[in-house]
Amino acid sequence: MALETLNLMQYITSLVPELMPMATVPILLLMCFLFLIWNHEETSSIPGPGYCMGIGPLISHGRFLWMGVGNACNYYNKTYGEFVRVWISGEETFIISK
């Protein structure tokens, strides 16, 4: 009986399942907060498709691949005006036309 009360390993293994849910909630909240900060993008005064956690550049680049440069430029100029910010191959690109 005295050995069971002194057994530290038994105490730790019985304590871990009780503390696990309490420890995971702050860790998950911290990870979500860091993810939001990492994906935060300042809004630009130049019109164009939004960034939206990296989805905007994928759509923009896909449109240039699918429609071709000329048709995609015409589409963005009709949608956003004569000065547009888009992403081509992951790099911010400006389309200036009249």
N, C-alpha and C positions, 0 to 999 in steps of 0.2 A: 504494500500500500504506500509506503514512504517513497519507494522508487517511482511509482506512477505519478506522484505529485511533483517529483523533481525532474520528470522527463520533459525537457524543454521542447523537444521535437513534436511531441503529441499536442502540446499547447499551441505551437505555431501552426500545425496542420489543421487544427480545429478552428483557429482564428482566421485563416486565409479565406475560406469560403464566405465568412460573414463580412469581411472587409472588401471583398472583390467588387461587389456592385457599387459600394460607396466610393471606391477609388476610380472606377471606370468613368463615372459621370463627369468629374472635373477634367479628366484627360480628354474625353470626347468633346467637351465644350471648348477646351483650349485648342484642340485640333481644328474645330470648325471656325473658331475665331482667327487662327493663323491662316486658314484657307481663304477666308474672306479678305483679309488684309493682303495676302499674296496676289489675289485676283482683282484687287481694286484698281481701277483705271480712272484717271482724271478725265472728265468730259472735255472734249475739244470744242473750240469755237468754229472749227471747220466742219461743214456738213459731210455726212457719209454714214455708212452702216456702222452700228454700234459694235463695241468690242465683245461684250457679253461672255466673259470667261473664256475667250479664245475661239468661240463659235463664229463670231463675225469675220475674222480673218479667213477661216476655213471656207465659209460661204462665198466670200469675196473672191478668193483664189479659185474656187471651184467654178464660179460664174465666168471668170476669164478663160479658164481651160475649156469650159463647155461651149460658150458663145463665141469665143475668139476675142481678140483685143478690141477691134473696131466696134462690134456689136455691144460688148460689155461697156465700153466707154460711152456709147450713145445711151445705153440703158441708165447708167449712173448719172449722166448729164441731164436726162429727162426727169429723173427721180429727185436729184438733190441740187441741181443747178450747174453753173459753169466751172466751179471750183470745188472739187470733191476729193476726200481722203478715202483711199481703199488700201487693202493689203494684197500684195502680190509676192508669193513665195515667203510669206511671213514678215515682209518688210513694209513699213508704211510708205505708200506711194500717193502722190498728188496728181490728179487729172485736171488739167487746165485747158478749157476749150471755149469756143464762142459759137 
